[in-house]
Amino acid sequence: MNLYLVFTLVTLAMGGVVWVFVYPFLSGERNTERRIASVARTEPIAPRLAQRSRREQVQGTLKEIEERQTKAKRLSLAARISQAGLTWSKRRFLLTAGSLGLGAFFLVLATGAGLLPALGVAFAAGCGLPLWLLSFLKKRRLARFLNGFADAVDLIVRGIKAGLPLLDSLKLIAEESEEPIRGEFRAIIETQAIGMPLGDACLRLYERMPVAEANFFGIVVFIQQRAGGNLSEALGNLSRVLRDRKKMKAKIQAMSMEAKASATIIGALPFFVMTVTFITAPNYIELLFTDPLGHAMLAVAAIWMSIGVFVMRKMINLDF
């Protein structure tokens, strides 16, 4: 009797174990639990896939922008004239440079200095002076642009938060801002009016204003037009970044003023000593101008002086 009872209890226990571990697979309860768990998960699959897709889209957009800017890295003469803020045509600029070169050549030749000095002065006046003038006007124009660009971005942010479309905010800047910001945003509006998408038109701002701030603005608007997002928040963050960069640049300039003053004094000291010596003791220094060995010494001194000035300039001028 006891043997039958033990056998019955063992059979019931084995049946219970089989019921617990095998029945969920046979009845489909395990699959049901998996489906319920996937539905009740705190991080749904669809938003994660959408977030991943948006990230990939932004990465592809950035890669496209980088490739486009790499292709347009080499500037033409017309682009350099435009960046300097001049309305001249390429033909007018070349004619002006040629006239300067010819005028300098005949002027030096008339003084009897010789052919080689006249050619050197003509080359400097016809090539070096116009290109230096373009570089000077470009730097001055970029500085004026950066001085008011952060305020222009803040105006766009306030317009978007007030309910204005982005294009209307850009038109507001094109009407009320000062040059060169007014002209650049007017060019964006005109480019968009002839059929170019607004993101591409803003991205072309970097071609006319080759500074990092303009590139940031174009990238933000271009990505927002392609991938969507909160434009006012993105431009607000950009405005803070622009102001921080402006403060950092001013701090760097203030810290480097002492080094610039020292470099100016060191560079002007040889000329000052030579002038004072020439006034007080002309016989002592006239050998540098009359003797061939003095000419060679002056040439070597000029070369080493130029190298020193170039090195000090590279050490002082910090790109930011």
Number of C-alpha atoms within 10 A of each C-alpha: 5 7 7 9 10 11 11 11 11 12 12 12 12 11 11 12 12 11 12 11 10 11 13 14 11 10 10 10 12 13 12 12 12 11 11 11 11 13 12 10 9 8 10 11 12 9 10 11 11 11 12 12 13 16 13 13 15 18 13 13 17 15 12 12 18 11 12 11 16 10 8 10 10 9 9 11 15 16 14 18 21 18 21 21 19 14 12 12 12 15 10 11 17 16 12 13 21 18 15 19 25 17 16 21 23 15 15 19 17 11 9 10 11 11 12 12 14 22 18 15 21 25 19 17 21 23 16 14 16 19 17 11 12 19 16 12 17 21 14 13 19 19 14 15 21 20 14 15 21 21 16 23 22 18 18 27 22 15 18 19 13 9 9 14 12 17 14 14 19 21 16 18 21 22 13 11 16 14 15 20 23 19 16 19 23 18 18 23 20 13 17 17 12 8 9 14 14 20 20 19 22 26 23 21 19 19 19 18 21 14 15 13 19 21 19 17 22 22 20 17 21 23 22 16 15 13 14 12 12 8 19 18 13 15 21 18 13 19 23 14 15 22 16 12 14 16 12 13 15 12 11 15 15 11 11 15 12 12 16 17 11 11 17 14 12 14 16 10 12 13 11 12 11 12 14 12 15 14 11 10 11 13 10 10 16 13 13 14 13 10 11 11 12 15 14 13 14 14 12 12 13 12 12 12 14 13 12 15 16 11 11 18 15 11 12 15 13 11 7 9
